[in-house]
Amino acid sequence: MARGLGDREAETCRHLAATSPDAVVELVQRVLTRAVYREVLRRVFRAHRDLVTFRTWTPTRELVVRCAFKGVVTTNYDPGIVDARMAACPGVSSTGFASWTSEDALDRWRRDDVFDDQLPVVSAPGHHNEPDAIVLATS
């Protein structure tokens, strides 16, 4: 396949996924071009909209943001928790979230300055808008 994994590579990935996720990531990166790899990540981890409610977040995420937490650290790549935060917390803007790539934002978390914002969110493994910075494996 020119734009994806062939049947053999896909089967190898399925076989290795449970025991060697780093090997799967490396294989996929080797087989796909950088542009295709980035687009795959962007598509896989983008916001998914519910066809009935049109929401991009789950009821569980909404419950999380309605709790009396000072902030949220998420391991999701998509913007669902940020979208739930904006819907559940009146007056909150689309700012107030960051990923591990933002040194300034992480410094604010370390100093507790970030809690001046209403329910700040940090996405630990990165997010879909930064496919080059998404953490999929230890390598």
DSSP file (Angstrom, degrees, kcal/mol; ACC not computed):
  #  RESIDUE AA STRUCTURE BP1 BP2  ACC     N-H-->O    O-->H-N    N-H-->O    O-->H-N    TCO  KAPPA ALPHA  PHI   PSI    X-CA   Y-CA   Z-CA
    1    1 A M              0   0    0      0, 0.0     3,-0.2     0, 0.0     5,-0.1   0.000 360.0 360.0 360.0 134.5    0.0    0.0    0.0
    2    2 A A        +     0   0    0      1,-0.2     4,-0.1     3,-0.1     3,-0.0   0.836 360.0  31.9 -76.6 -32.8    1.3    3.4   -0.9
    3    3 A R  S    S+     0   0    0      2,-0.1     2,-0.3    29,-0.1    -1,-0.2   0.239 124.4  10.4-112.3  13.8   -0.5    5.4    1.8
    4    4 A G  S    S-     0   0    0     -3,-0.2     2,-0.2    27,-0.1    33,-0.0  -0.932  92.0 -49.9-166.2-171.5   -0.7    2.9    4.6
    5    5 A L        -     0   0    0     -2,-0.3    -2,-0.1     1,-0.1     2,-0.1  -0.540  50.5-128.8 -76.7 141.4    0.3   -0.4    6.2
    6    6 A G     >  -     0   0    0     -2,-0.2     4,-2.8    -5,-0.1     5,-0.2  -0.325  34.1 -95.8 -78.2 172.1    0.1   -3.5    4.1
    7    7 A D  H  > S+     0   0    0      1,-0.2     4,-2.3     2,-0.2     5,-0.2   0.892 125.4  50.8 -57.6 -40.7   -1.7   -6.6    5.4
    8    8 A R  H  > S+     0   0    0      2,-0.2     4,-2.1     1,-0.2    -1,-0.2   0.927 112.3  44.8 -65.5 -45.6    1.5   -8.1    6.6
    9    9 A E  H  > S+     0   0    0      2,-0.2     4,-2.5     1,-0.2    -2,-0.2   0.910 112.9  51.8 -64.7 -41.9    2.6   -5.0    8.5
   10   10 A A  H  X S+     0   0    0     -4,-2.8     4,-2.4     1,-0.2    -2,-0.2   0.905 110.0  49.0 -62.1 -41.9   -0.8   -4.5   10.0
   11   11 A E  H  X S+     0   0    0     -4,-2.3     4,-2.2    -5,-0.2    -1,-0.2   0.909 110.3  51.2 -64.4 -41.5   -0.9   -8.2   11.2
   12   12 A T  H  X S+     0   0    0     -4,-2.1     4,-2.3     1,-0.2    -2,-0.2   0.916 109.9  50.4 -60.2 -43.4    2.6   -7.7   12.7
   13   13 A C  H  X S+     0   0    0     -4,-2.5     4,-1.9     1,-0.2    -2,-0.2   0.918 109.8  49.5 -62.0 -44.7    1.4   -4.6   14.5
   14   14 A R  H  < S+     0   0    0     -4,-2.4     4,-0.5     1,-0.2    -1,-0.2   0.906 112.4  48.9 -61.1 -40.6   -1.6   -6.4   15.9
   15   15 A H  H  < S+     0   0    0     -4,-2.2     4,-0.3     1,-0.2     3,-0.3   0.889 118.2  38.6 -65.9 -40.4    0.6   -9.2   17.1
   16   16 A L  H  X S+     0   0    0     -4,-2.3     4,-3.6     1,-0.2     3,-0.5   0.654  91.4  90.9 -85.5 -17.0    3.1   -6.9   18.8
   17   17 A A  T  < S+     0   0    0     -4,-1.9    -1,-0.2     1,-0.2    -2,-0.1   0.842  88.8  43.4 -53.5 -43.9    0.7   -4.3   20.2
   18   18 A A  T  4 S+     0   0    0     -4,-0.5    -1,-0.2    -3,-0.3    -2,-0.1   0.836 128.0  26.1 -74.2 -32.2    0.1   -5.9   23.6
   19   19 A T  T  4 S+     0   0    0     -3,-0.5    -2,-0.2    -4,-0.3    -1,-0.2   0.725 132.6  25.5-106.1 -24.8    3.7   -6.8   24.3
   20   20 A S    >X  +     0   0    0     -4,-3.6     4,-1.5     1,-0.1     3,-0.5  -0.468  57.2 160.1-140.6  65.7    5.9   -4.4   22.4
   21   21 A P  H 3> S+     0   0    0      0, 0.0     4,-2.3     0, 0.0     5,-0.2   0.844  78.3  59.2 -60.7 -32.2    4.0   -1.1   21.7
   22   22 A D  H 3> S+     0   0    0      1,-0.2     4,-2.4     2,-0.2     5,-0.2   0.908 104.0  51.3 -60.4 -40.7    7.3    0.7   21.1
   23   23 A A  H <> S+     0   0    0     -3,-0.5     4,-2.4     2,-0.2    -1,-0.2   0.869 108.3  52.1 -64.4 -36.4    8.0   -1.7   18.2
   24   24 A V  H  X S+     0   0    0     -4,-1.5     4,-2.8     2,-0.2     5,-0.2   0.942 109.8  48.3 -64.8 -47.2    4.6   -1.0   16.7
   25   25 A V  H  X S+     0   0    0     -4,-2.3     4,-2.5     1,-0.2    -2,-0.2   0.928 113.1  48.1 -59.2 -45.3    5.2    2.8   16.8
   26   26 A E  H  X S+     0   0    0     -4,-2.4     4,-2.1     2,-0.2    -1,-0.2   0.895 112.0  49.5 -63.4 -40.5    8.6    2.4   15.2
   27   27 A L  H  X S+     0   0    0     -4,-2.4     4,-2.3     2,-0.2     5,-0.2   0.937 111.9  47.7 -64.3 -46.6    7.2    0.1   12.5
   28   28 A V  H  X S+     0   0    0     -4,-2.8     4,-2.4     1,-0.2    -2,-0.2   0.919 112.4  49.3 -62.0 -43.6    4.4    2.4   11.7
   29   29 A Q  H  < S+     0   0    0     -4,-2.5    -1,-0.2    -5,-0.2    -2,-0.2   0.874 112.0  49.3 -63.2 -36.4    6.7    5.4   11.5
   30   30 A R  H  < S+     0   0    0     -4,-2.1    -2,-0.2    -5,-0.2    -1,-0.2   0.882 114.9  43.0 -69.9 -38.7    9.1    3.5    9.3
   31   31 A V  H  < S+     0   0    0     -4,-2.3     2,-0.2    -5,-0.1    -2,-0.2   0.883 109.1  61.1 -78.4 -39.8    6.4    2.4    6.8
   32   32 A L  S  < S-     0   0    0     -4,-2.4   -29,-0.1    -5,-0.2     2,-0.1  -0.565  87.5-113.3 -88.9 151.3    4.5    5.6    6.5
   33   33 A T     >  -     0   0    0     -2,-0.2     4,-2.9     1,-0.1     5,-0.2  -0.394  35.0-107.7 -70.5 161.6    5.8    8.9    5.3
   34   34 A R  H  > S+     0   0    0      1,-0.2     4,-2.5     2,-0.2     5,-0.2   0.915 120.0  50.3 -59.4 -43.4    6.1   11.6    7.9
   35   35 A A  H  > S+     0   0    0      2,-0.2     4,-2.0     1,-0.2    -1,-0.2   0.912 113.1  45.0 -62.8 -43.2    3.2   13.5    6.3
   36   36 A V  H  > S+     0   0    0      2,-0.2     4,-2.6     1,-0.2    -2,-0.2   0.919 112.2  52.2 -67.5 -42.9    0.9   10.4    6.3
   37   37 A Y  H  X S+     0   0    0     -4,-2.9     4,-2.3     1,-0.2    -2,-0.2   0.925 110.5  48.2 -57.7 -46.5    1.9    9.5    9.8
   38   38 A R  H  X S+     0   0    0     -4,-2.5     4,-2.4     1,-0.2    -1,-0.2   0.906 112.0  49.1 -61.9 -42.4    1.1   13.0   11.1
   39   39 A E  H  X S+     0   0    0     -4,-2.0     4,-2.5     2,-0.2    -1,-0.2   0.885 108.8  53.0 -67.3 -38.0   -2.3   12.9    9.3
   40   40 A V  H  X S+     0   0    0     -4,-2.6     4,-3.0     2,-0.2     5,-0.2   0.942 111.1  46.6 -60.5 -47.6   -3.1    9.5   10.7
   41   41 A L  H  X S+     0   0    0     -4,-2.3     4,-2.4     1,-0.2    -2,-0.2   0.921 111.4  51.6 -60.6 -43.6   -2.4   10.7   14.2
   42   42 A R  H  X S+     0   0    0     -4,-2.4     4,-0.5     1,-0.2    -1,-0.2   0.914 114.8  42.8 -60.5 -42.8   -4.5   13.8   13.6
   43   43 A R  H >< S+     0   0    0     -4,-2.5     3,-0.6     2,-0.2    -2,-0.2   0.919 114.6  48.4 -69.6 -45.1   -7.4   11.7   12.4
   44   44 A V  H 3< S+     0   0    0     -4,-3.0    -2,-0.2     1,-0.2    -1,-0.2   0.892 120.4  36.0 -64.3 -40.2   -7.3    9.0   15.0
   45   45 A F  H 3< S+     0   0    0     -4,-2.4    83,-0.4    -5,-0.2    -1,-0.2   0.333  91.1 115.0-100.6   7.4   -7.0   11.4   18.0
   46   46 A R  S << S-     0   0    0     -3,-0.6     2,-0.2    -4,-0.5    32,-0.1  -0.141  80.5 -76.1 -69.1 171.0   -9.3   14.2   16.7
   47   47 A A        -     0   0    0     30,-0.1     2,-0.5    31,-0.1    -1,-0.2  -0.472  44.0-149.1 -66.5 136.9  -12.6   15.1   18.4
   48   48 A H        -     0   0    0      8,-0.4     2,-0.5    -2,-0.2    -1,-0.0  -0.951  10.1-142.9-110.9 128.7  -15.4   12.7   17.7
   49   49 A R        -     0   0    0     -2,-0.5     2,-0.2     7,-0.1     7,-0.2  -0.778  14.5-123.0 -98.3 130.0  -18.8   14.1   17.7
   50   50 A D     >  -     0   0    0      5,-2.8     4,-1.8    -2,-0.5     7,-0.0  -0.515  17.9-139.7 -66.2 131.8  -21.8   12.2   19.1
   51   51 A L  T  4 S+     0   0    0     -2,-0.2    -1,-0.1     2,-0.2    -2,-0.0   0.681  97.6  38.4 -72.1 -17.4  -24.4   11.9   16.2
   52   52 A V  T  4 S+     0   0    0      3,-0.1    -1,-0.2     1,-0.0    -2,-0.0   0.877 130.9  23.1 -96.4 -51.6  -27.3   12.5   18.6
   53   53 A T  T  4 S-     0   0    0      2,-0.1    -2,-0.2     1,-0.0     3,-0.1   0.665  89.2-138.2 -90.3 -17.7  -26.1   15.2   21.1
   54   54 A F     <  +     0   0    0     -4,-1.8     2,-0.2     1,-0.3    -3,-0.1   0.581  54.2 144.4  66.0  12.4  -23.3   16.6   18.8
   55   55 A R        -     0   0    0      1,-0.1    -5,-2.8     2,-0.1    -1,-0.3  -0.495  48.6-151.9 -79.4 150.8  -21.1   16.8   21.8
   56   56 A T  S    S+     0   0    0     -7,-0.2    -8,-0.4    -2,-0.2     2,-0.3   0.214  76.5  65.4-103.5  12.2  -17.4   16.1   21.5
   57   57 A W  S    S-     0   0    0     26,-0.1    -7,-0.1   -10,-0.1    -2,-0.1  -0.915  78.7-119.3-132.6 159.5  -17.1   14.8   25.1
   58   58 A T     >  -     0   0    0     -2,-0.3     4,-1.9     1,-0.1     5,-0.2  -0.519  30.2-109.8 -92.3 162.1  -18.5   11.9   27.0
   59   59 A P  H  > S+     0   0    0      0, 0.0     4,-2.3     0, 0.0     5,-0.1   0.856 119.9  57.6 -58.2 -34.1  -20.7   12.0   30.1
   60   60 A T  H  > S+     0   0    0      1,-0.2     4,-2.2     2,-0.2     5,-0.1   0.925 104.9  49.3 -63.6 -44.0  -17.8   10.8   32.1
   61   61 A R  H  > S+     0   0    0      1,-0.2     4,-2.1     2,-0.2    -1,-0.2   0.890 109.5  52.5 -62.6 -38.1  -15.7   13.7   31.0
   62   62 A E  H  X S+     0   0    0     -4,-1.9     4,-1.3     1,-0.2    -1,-0.2   0.907 108.1  51.0 -64.8 -39.6  -18.5   16.1   31.9
   63   63 A L  H  X S+     0   0    0     -4,-2.3     4,-0.7     1,-0.2     3,-0.2   0.907 107.7  53.9 -61.7 -40.6  -18.7   14.5   35.4
   64   64 A V  H >< S+     0   0    0     -4,-2.2     3,-1.1     1,-0.2     5,-0.3   0.936 109.6  45.9 -59.4 -47.7  -14.9   15.0   35.8
   65   65 A V  H 3< S+     0   0    0     -4,-2.1    -1,-0.2     1,-0.3    -2,-0.2   0.710 107.9  58.0 -73.4 -17.3  -15.1   18.7   35.0
   66   66 A R  H 3< S+     0   0    0     -4,-1.3    -1,-0.3    -3,-0.2    -2,-0.2   0.596  87.9  97.4 -84.9 -10.9  -18.1   19.2   37.3
   67   67 A C  S << S-     0   0    0     -3,-1.1     2,-1.3    -4,-0.7    -3,-0.0  -0.317  93.1-104.0 -71.5 161.6  -16.1   17.9   40.3
   68   68 A A        +     0   0    0     -2,-0.0     2,-0.2     2,-0.0    -1,-0.1  -0.212  69.1 145.2 -83.8  47.4  -14.5   20.3   42.7
   69   69 A F        -     0   0    0     -2,-1.3    50,-0.2    -5,-0.3     3,-0.1  -0.530  52.2-140.0 -82.0 152.0  -11.0   19.7   41.3
   70   70 A K  S    S-     0   0    0      1,-0.3     2,-0.3    -2,-0.2    49,-0.3   0.766  82.1 -18.1 -78.2 -27.7   -8.4   22.5   41.1
   71   71 A G        -     0   0    0     48,-0.2     2,-0.4    47,-0.1    -1,-0.3  -0.965  64.4-118.7-166.5 172.8   -7.3   21.2   37.7
   72   72 A V  E     -a  121   0A   0     48,-2.6    50,-2.4    -2,-0.3     2,-0.6  -0.992   9.7-165.0-131.2 130.1   -7.3   18.2   35.4
   73   73 A V  E     -a  122   0A   0     -2,-0.4     2,-0.3    48,-0.2    50,-0.2  -0.972  23.2-168.3-108.3 118.8   -4.4   16.2   34.1
   74   74 A T  E     -a  123   0A   0     48,-2.6    50,-2.3    -2,-0.6    -2,-0.0  -0.797  29.1-159.6-110.9 150.2   -5.7   14.1   31.2
   75   75 A T        +     0   0    0     -2,-0.3     2,-0.2    48,-0.2    48,-0.1   0.226  64.9 106.2-106.0  11.1   -4.1   11.2   29.3
   76   76 A N        -     0   0    0      1,-0.1    50,-0.1     2,-0.1    -2,-0.1  -0.613  59.8-152.0 -88.1 152.6   -6.4   11.7   26.3
   77   77 A Y  S    S+     0   0    0     -2,-0.2    51,-2.3    50,-0.1    52,-0.3   0.686  71.7  78.7 -93.6 -23.0   -5.2   13.2   23.1
   78   78 A D  S    S-     0   0    0     49,-0.2     3,-0.5   -32,-0.1     4,-0.2  -0.333  88.2-112.8 -87.6 169.1   -8.5   14.7   21.9
   79   79 A P  S  > S+     0   0    0      0, 0.0     4,-2.9     0, 0.0     5,-0.2   0.229  79.2 115.1 -86.3  16.3  -10.1   18.0   23.2
   80   80 A G  H  > S+     0   0    0      1,-0.2     4,-2.5     2,-0.2     5,-0.2   0.880  76.9  46.1 -55.5 -44.5  -13.0   16.2   24.8
   81   81 A I  H  > S+     0   0    0     -3,-0.5     4,-2.1     2,-0.2    -1,-0.2   0.876 114.3  48.7 -69.1 -36.1  -12.2   17.3   28.4
   82   82 A V  H  > S+     0   0    0     -4,-0.2     4,-2.1     2,-0.2    -2,-0.2   0.904 112.6  48.3 -68.5 -41.0  -11.5   20.9   27.3
   83   83 A D  H  X S+     0   0    0     -4,-2.9     4,-1.9     2,-0.2    -2,-0.2   0.906 111.7  49.2 -65.0 -41.5  -14.8   21.0   25.4
   84   84 A A  H  X S+     0   0    0     -4,-2.5     4,-2.6    -5,-0.2     5,-0.2   0.897 109.5  53.7 -63.1 -39.9  -16.6   19.5   28.4
   85   85 A R  H  X S+     0   0    0     -4,-2.1     4,-2.0     1,-0.2    -2,-0.2   0.916 108.8  48.2 -60.3 -44.7  -14.9   22.1   30.6
   86   86 A M  H  < S+     0   0    0     -4,-2.1     6,-0.2     1,-0.2    -1,-0.2   0.864 115.5  44.6 -66.5 -35.0  -16.1   25.0   28.4
   87   87 A A  H  < S+     0   0    0     -4,-1.9    -2,-0.2     1,-0.2    -1,-0.2   0.868 119.7  39.5 -75.7 -36.7  -19.7   23.6   28.4
   88   88 A A  H  < S+     0   0    0     -4,-2.6    -2,-0.2     1,-0.2    -3,-0.2   0.691 109.3  60.6 -89.7 -20.2  -19.9   22.9   32.1
   89   89 A C  S >< S-     0   0    0     -4,-2.0     3,-1.9    -5,-0.2    -1,-0.2  -0.860  80.3-141.6-115.5  98.3  -18.1   25.9   33.5
   90   90 A P  T 3  S+     0   0    0      0, 0.0     3,-0.1     0, 0.0    -3,-0.1  -0.269  85.6  22.3 -57.8 138.8  -19.8   29.2   32.6
   91   91 A G  T 3  S+     0   0    0      1,-0.3     2,-0.3    -5,-0.2    27,-0.1   0.344  89.0 130.1  88.7  -7.8  -17.4   32.0   31.7
   92   92 A V    <   -     0   0    0     -3,-1.9    -1,-0.3    -6,-0.2     2,-0.1  -0.591  44.7-149.8 -80.5 141.4  -14.5   29.6   30.9
   93   93 A S        -     0   0    0     -2,-0.3    -1,-0.1     2,-0.1     0, 0.0  -0.410  32.3 -96.2-100.4-178.7  -12.7   30.3   27.6
   94   94 A S  S    S+     0   0    0     -2,-0.1     3,-0.2    -8,-0.0     2,-0.1   0.533 104.1  81.2 -77.5  -4.2  -11.0   28.0   25.2
   95   95 A T        +     0   0    0      1,-0.2    -2,-0.1    25,-0.0     3,-0.1  -0.314  53.2  80.5 -85.7-179.8   -7.7   28.9   26.9
   96   96 A G  S    S+     0   0    0      1,-0.4    25,-2.4    -2,-0.1     2,-0.3   0.640  74.4  97.4  94.7  15.2   -6.5   27.3   30.1
   97   97 A F  E     +b  121   0A   0     23,-0.2    -1,-0.4    -3,-0.2     2,-0.3  -0.957  41.3 163.4-133.2 156.5   -5.2   24.1   28.7
   98   98 A A  E     -b  122   0A   0     23,-1.8    25,-3.1    -2,-0.3     2,-0.2  -0.934  22.8-134.5-155.1 173.9   -1.7   23.0   27.7
   99   99 A S  E >   -b  123   0A   0     -2,-0.3     3,-1.9    23,-0.2     7,-0.2  -0.753  45.4 -85.7-127.9-179.3    0.4   19.9   26.9
  100  100 A W  T 3  S+     0   0    0     23,-1.0    24,-0.1     1,-0.3     6,-0.1   0.644 120.2  69.5 -63.5 -13.3    3.8   18.7   27.9
  101  101 A T  T 3  S+     0   0    0      1,-0.1     2,-1.1     2,-0.0    -1,-0.3   0.620  79.2  83.6 -81.6 -11.8    5.3   20.8   25.1
  102  102 A S    <>  -     0   0    0     -3,-1.9     4,-2.4     1,-0.2     5,-0.2  -0.758  53.5-179.3 -97.6  95.1    4.5   24.1   26.7
  103  103 A E  H  > S+     0   0    0     -2,-1.1     4,-2.3     1,-0.2    -1,-0.2   0.879  82.5  53.7 -60.3 -40.0    7.3   24.9   29.2
  104  104 A D  H  > S+     0   0    0      2,-0.2     4,-1.7     1,-0.2    -1,-0.2   0.932 110.4  46.1 -62.1 -45.9    5.7   28.1   30.3
  105  105 A A  H  > S+     0   0    0      1,-0.2     4,-1.7     2,-0.2    -2,-0.2   0.904 111.9  51.2 -64.6 -40.9    2.4   26.4   31.1
  106  106 A L  H  X S+     0   0    0     -4,-2.4     4,-2.4     1,-0.2    -1,-0.2   0.868 106.3  55.0 -66.1 -34.9    4.1   23.6   33.0
  107  107 A D  H  X S+     0   0    0     -4,-2.3     4,-2.1     1,-0.2     6,-0.3   0.897 105.7  52.8 -62.2 -38.8    6.1   26.2   35.0
  108  108 A R  H  X>S+     0   0    0     -4,-1.7     6,-1.7     1,-0.2     5,-1.1   0.877 108.9  49.5 -63.5 -37.2    2.7   27.7   36.0
  109  109 A W  H ><5S+     0   0    0     -4,-1.7     3,-0.7     2,-0.2    -2,-0.2   0.911 110.3  50.9 -66.0 -42.0    1.6   24.2   37.2
  110  110 A R  H 3<5S+     0   0    0     -4,-2.4    -2,-0.2     1,-0.2    -1,-0.2   0.865 115.5  41.4 -64.0 -35.8    4.8   23.7   39.2
  111  111 A R  H 3<5S-     0   0    0     -4,-2.1    -1,-0.2    -5,-0.2    -2,-0.2   0.493 108.8-122.5 -88.9  -4.1    4.3   27.1   40.9
  112  112 A D  T X<5S+     0   0    0     -3,-0.7     3,-1.1    -4,-0.6    -3,-0.2   0.507  79.5 122.1  70.4   6.3    0.6   26.6   41.4
  113  113 A D  G > < +     0   0    0     -5,-1.1     3,-1.9    -6,-0.3     4,-0.3   0.790  59.6  71.8 -64.6 -27.1    0.0   29.9   39.4
  114  114 A V  G >  S+     0   0    0     -6,-1.7     3,-1.7     1,-0.3    -1,-0.2   0.742  81.1  72.0 -63.1 -22.6   -2.1   27.9   37.0
  115  115 A F  G <  S+     0   0    0     -3,-1.1    -1,-0.3    -7,-0.3     4,-0.2   0.462  75.5  79.2 -78.9   1.6   -4.9   27.6   39.6
  116  116 A D  G <  S+     0   0    0     -3,-1.9    -1,-0.3     2,-0.1    -2,-0.2   0.756  87.3  73.8 -70.5 -25.1   -5.7   31.3   39.2
  117  117 A D  S <  S-     0   0    0     -3,-1.7     2,-0.7    -4,-0.3   -25,-0.0  -0.503 102.8 -98.7 -82.3 156.5   -7.5   30.0   36.0
  118  118 A Q  S    S-     0   0    0      1,-0.2    -2,-0.1    -2,-0.2    -1,-0.1  -0.706  92.7 -25.2 -80.9 116.1  -10.8   28.2   36.3
  119  119 A L  S    S-     0   0    0     -2,-0.7    -1,-0.2   -49,-0.3   -48,-0.2   0.931  79.5-152.9  48.0  68.0  -10.1   24.4   36.1
  120  120 A P        -     0   0    0      0, 0.0   -48,-2.6     0, 0.0     2,-0.4  -0.327   6.8-151.1 -65.3 152.5   -6.9   24.4   34.1
  121  121 A V  E     -ab  72  97A   0    -25,-2.4   -23,-1.8   -50,-0.2     2,-0.4  -0.987  12.3-171.1-129.2 134.4   -6.2   21.3   32.0
  122  122 A V  E     -ab  73  98A   0    -50,-2.4   -48,-2.6    -2,-0.4     2,-0.9  -0.997  16.1-146.1-124.7 131.5   -3.0   19.7   30.9
  123  123 A S  E >   -ab  74  99A   0    -25,-3.1     3,-1.3    -2,-0.4   -23,-1.0  -0.837  11.5-161.0 -96.0 105.4   -2.8   16.9   28.4
  124  124 A A  T 3  S+     0   0    0    -50,-2.3   -24,-0.2    -2,-0.9    -1,-0.2   0.867  85.7  38.5 -58.9 -43.9    0.1   14.7   29.5
  125  125 A P  T 3  S-     0   0    0      0, 0.0    10,-2.9     0, 0.0    -1,-0.3   0.371 117.8-103.9 -92.1   9.7    0.8   12.8   26.3
  126  126 A G    <   -     0   0    0     -3,-1.3     2,-0.3     8,-0.2     8,-0.1  -0.467  38.7 -93.5  98.4-177.1    0.1   15.8   24.0
  127  127 A H    >   -     0   0    0      3,-0.2     3,-2.4    -2,-0.2     6,-0.2  -0.938  29.9 -98.0-142.4 167.3   -2.9   16.5   21.8
  128  128 A H  T 3  S+     0   0    0    -51,-2.3   -82,-0.1   -83,-0.4   -50,-0.1   0.693 114.2  64.9 -58.9 -23.2   -4.2   15.9   18.3
  129  129 A N  T 3  S+     0   0    0    -52,-0.3    -1,-0.3     1,-0.3     3,-0.1   0.624 104.0  47.9 -76.4 -11.4   -3.2   19.4   17.2
  130  130 A E    X   +     0   0    0     -3,-2.4     3,-1.8     1,-0.1     4,-0.5  -0.614  65.0 167.7-125.4  71.1    0.5   18.7   17.7
  131  131 A P  G >  S+     0   0    0      0, 0.0     3,-0.7     0, 0.0    -1,-0.1   0.793  75.4  58.8 -60.3 -29.2    1.0   15.3   16.0
  132  132 A D  G 3  S+     0   0    0      1,-0.2    -2,-0.0    -3,-0.1    -3,-0.0   0.720 109.4  45.3 -71.0 -18.4    4.8   15.6   16.1
  133  133 A A  G <  S+     0   0    0     -3,-1.8     2,-0.2    -6,-0.2    -1,-0.2   0.387  80.7 122.1-106.4   2.4    4.6   15.9   19.9
  134  134 A I    <   -     0   0    0     -3,-0.7     2,-0.7    -4,-0.5    -8,-0.2  -0.484  57.4-139.4 -68.4 130.7    2.2   13.1   20.7
  135  135 A V        +     0   0    0    -10,-2.9     3,-0.1    -2,-0.2    -1,-0.1  -0.833  38.6 153.3 -94.9 115.1    3.7   10.6   23.0
  136  136 A L        +     0   0    0     -2,-0.7     2,-0.3     1,-0.3    -1,-0.2   0.624  66.4   6.0-110.2 -23.9    2.7    7.0   22.0
  137  137 A A  S    S-     0   0    0   -115,-0.1    -1,-0.3  -112,-0.0  -115,-0.0  -0.940  78.9 -97.2-155.2 169.2    5.6    5.0   23.4
  138  138 A T              0   0    0     -2,-0.3    -1,-0.0     1,-0.3    -3,-0.0   0.792 360.0 360.0 -67.2 -26.5    8.7    5.4   25.5
  139  139 A S              0   0    0     -3,-0.0    -1,-0.3    -4,-0.0    -4,-0.0   0.498 360.0 360.0 -75.4 360.0   10.9    5.7   22.5
